[in-house]
């Protein structure tokens, strides 16, 4: 799944209906939701990116651990 469809999925997983999504001329994804749900949608996207960052940092940590173990062999 590409990152933009993952962002849309994160919003939908939060129970928020997407009214429209489209690509802007500058290449960014525009996702429209009911204005009353905007804050929740932003929180859902931020939570998605936090989780992605955590997973990335964990993988870097695991790679460092593997490299350290290999250096001791």
C-alpha positions, -999 to 999 in steps of 0.1 A, spaced: 0 0 0 14 34 -9 17 61 17 -12 82 4 -36 53 3 -24 44 38 -33 80 50 -68 76 35 -71 42 52 -61 57 85 -88 83 83 -114 57 73 -102 34 101 -110 62 125 -146 60 114 -144 92 94 -161 94 60 -140 109 32 -161 133 11 -135 137 -16 -98 130 -22 -77 143 -51 -42 153 -61 -34 190 -60 -14 206 -87 16 208 -64 15 170 -60 0 169 -25 -30 148 -16 -61 168 -8 -86 149 15 -119 165 23 -140 153 53 -170 168 70 -157 200 87 -170 187 121 -146 157 117 -116 177 106 -98 176 140 -103 138 143 -90 133 107 -59 153 115 -54 132 147 -58 100 127 -32 111 102 -8 123 128 -12 89 147 -4 71 114 28 91 108 39 86 145 34 48 141 54 49 109 82 68 126 82 43 155 84 14 132 112 30 112 132 37 144 126 2 156 139 -12 123 170 10 125 176 -2 161 173 -38 149 197 -32 121 222 -16 145 218 -46 168 224 -71 139 254 -51 128 268 -51 163 263 -88 167 280 -94 133 310 -73 144 315 -95 174 315 -127 153 
